[in-house]
Amino acid sequence: MSDKVVIYGKQGCPFTDKARAAYGSSAVYIDVEADKAKLQEMLALSGGERKVPVIVEGGNVKVGYGGT
């Protein structure tokens, strides 16, 4: 996989946990509760939606995770 995958999420969120498990070590995880600057970055990507996870894969942004 050449495109970097970034998962913006928060600890304790079951959907964030599922996304992290599905993508494994190929994804970079960012905890938006621990880093408020990254929260603002996530909100810009998600169009202001405060729903996690926000998954950025290549040029695609996906809000939420429902599994594979």
C-alpha positions as CSV (number, residue, x, y, z in Angstrom):
1,M,0.0,0.0,0.0
2,S,1.7,3.2,-1.2
3,D,-0.8,5.7,0.2
4,K,-0.5,6.6,3.8
5,V,-3.6,6.0,5.9
6,V,-4.4,8.3,8.8
7,I,-7.0,7.5,11.4
8,Y,-8.2,10.4,13.5
9,G,-10.1,9.1,16.5
10,K,-10.3,9.0,20.3
11,Q,-9.6,6.4,23.0
12,G,-12.5,4.4,24.1
13,C,-14.5,4.8,20.9
14,P,-15.5,1.3,19.6
15,F,-15.6,2.5,16.0
16,T,-12.1,4.0,16.3
17,D,-10.9,0.7,17.8
18,K,-12.4,-1.4,15.0
19,A,-10.9,0.9,12.3
20,R,-7.5,0.7,14.0
21,A,-7.7,-3.1,14.1
22,A,-8.8,-3.4,10.5
23,Y,-6.0,-1.2,9.2
24,G,-3.4,-2.4,11.6
25,S,0.2,-1.1,11.4
26,S,-0.4,0.3,8.0
27,A,-2.2,3.3,9.5
28,V,-1.1,6.2,11.5
29,Y,-3.4,6.9,14.5
30,I,-4.0,10.4,15.9
31,D,-5.9,10.9,19.1
32,V,-7.8,14.1,18.7
33,E,-8.6,14.4,22.4
34,A,-4.9,14.4,23.2
35,D,-3.9,16.9,20.5
36,K,-6.3,19.8,20.0
37,A,-4.4,21.0,16.9
38,K,-5.1,17.7,15.3
39,L,-8.7,18.0,16.2
40,Q,-8.9,21.2,14.2
41,E,-7.1,19.4,11.3
42,M,-9.7,16.6,11.5
43,L,-12.6,19.0,11.5
44,A,-11.2,20.7,8.4
45,L,-11.0,17.3,6.6
46,S,-14.5,16.2,7.8
47,G,-16.3,19.4,6.9
48,G,-16.8,20.2,10.5
49,E,-18.3,16.9,11.5
50,R,-17.3,15.8,15.1
51,K,-17.8,12.1,14.4
52,V,-14.9,9.7,14.8
53,P,-13.1,8.0,13.3
54,V,-12.1,10.1,10.3
55,I,-10.1,7.9,7.9
56,V,-7.9,9.6,5.3
57,E,-6.6,7.2,2.7
58,G,-4.8,8.8,-0.3
59,G,-7.1,11.7,-1.3
60,N,-10.2,10.1,0.2
61,V,-11.8,11.1,3.5
62,K,-14.3,8.8,5.2
63,V,-16.2,9.8,8.3
64,G,-17.1,7.0,10.5
65,Y,-16.3,3.3,10.3
66,G,-18.8,0.4,9.9
67,G,-16.4,-2.4,9.2
68,T,-15.5,-4.2,6.0
